[in-house]
Amino acid sequence: MKNSYLLRLHFIVFLWGFTAILGKLISADANVLVFYRMSFAAVFLYLYLRFIKKQSIKVTKKLLINLVGIGSVMAFHWLFFFQSIKVSNVSIALSCLSLSTLFAALIEPLIFKRKPDWIEILIGVIIVICISTIFNAEFKYKEGIFYGILCALFGTIFSVFNGKIFGKTSSGNIIFYEIAGGWLIISLYFILSGQISSVSEISYTDIALIVLLASVFTAYPMFESVKLMKFISPFTLILTVNLEPVYGIILAFFIFGASEHMSPVFYIASLVMIIAIVANGIIKSRRKKDESPAEIHPL
C-alpha cells in the first residue's frame, strides 16, 4: 500500500515537471497561456466539486477576498514561469525555482512571526551562489533568469499565504477560488489594458494543449496531492516534490534537444542546489521527529 502511494506521488510530480514542456510547446504568449489555463482549470474544478463530489462551494466574503488575492499571486507565479521559458528555455526556468528555499527562509518568519532559521538561510545563500554561477555561465539567458527569480518569489509568497488559510474551508474550495480569482485578475488586466482582443489570437493546437495542461497537469495533480497528504509524511512529500525540476530538465533535454543543452557549469550548479534542498528537508524532518514523535508516517 505504501509503495502505491509513493508511486502516485512520483506520478503527479512527473506531471508537474511536464508542465514546463507544455509551456514550451504552446506558441501563445505567456499571459494568454495563463489566461486560458486558469479559465479551463476553474471550469474543470467547478464541475468536479459540484457534480462529482456534490460539494458546496460557499465561503465567507472575507475568505473569498483572501482567496482571490492569493489567486492573483498564483497567476503572477505562472506568468513569470512561462515567460521565463519563452525567453530562455525549460532548464533555466526550472533551476530558478530552487530560489524558493531562500525566499521561504526570509518570508515565512515574517508572516508566521517566528525566528529566522539560520540553516535555511545558509542553504538559501548556497542556492543564490549557484544561481549566480549559472547567470555568469549562461549570460545569454539573463532575461529568463530574471523572470525565473520572480517566479520563485511569487511562488513562495503564494505558498506562505496559502498556509495561513489552510483549514478555513475545504481544499477543493481553496484551489477553485484561487484559480478562478487568478483568472479574474488576468481578465481585468486584458480589459483595462485594451488587449482583450489578443485572447482570441490563439491556434486550435494551442487550445488543445492548454486544455490538456489545465486538466491532466493542473486540476488532477492538485486534487491528487491533497489526497496523498493523508497517507504520506510531509517529509516524503517535500523531498519528492523537489524532484520536479529534475524530471522537467531531463524531459526537456530529450524532447527538445540542442535548445536545452546547457554548459557543464549549469548541471553542476543545479546538482548542488538539489543536494542543498534535500539536505534542508532531511534536517527539518529530524527536528520534527525530536519535537513530535507521534508524527503520522506513510501507511
Secondary structure, DSSP 8 states (H G I E B T S, - for coil): -HHHHHHHHHHHHHHHHHHHHHHHH--S-HHHHHHHHHHHHHHHHHHIIIIIS-------HHHHHHHHHHHHHHHHHHHHHHHHHHHS-HHHHHHHGGGHHHHHHHHHHHHHT----HHHHHHHHHHHHHHHHHHHHTGGGHHHHHHHHHHHHHHHHHHHHHHHHTTSS-HHHHHHHHHHHHHHHHHHHHHHTT-GGGGG---HHHHHHHHHHHIIIIIHHHHHHHHHTTTS-HHHHHHHHTTHHHHHHHHHHHHHGGGG---HHHHHHHHHHHHHHHHHHHHHHHHHHHH-TT-----
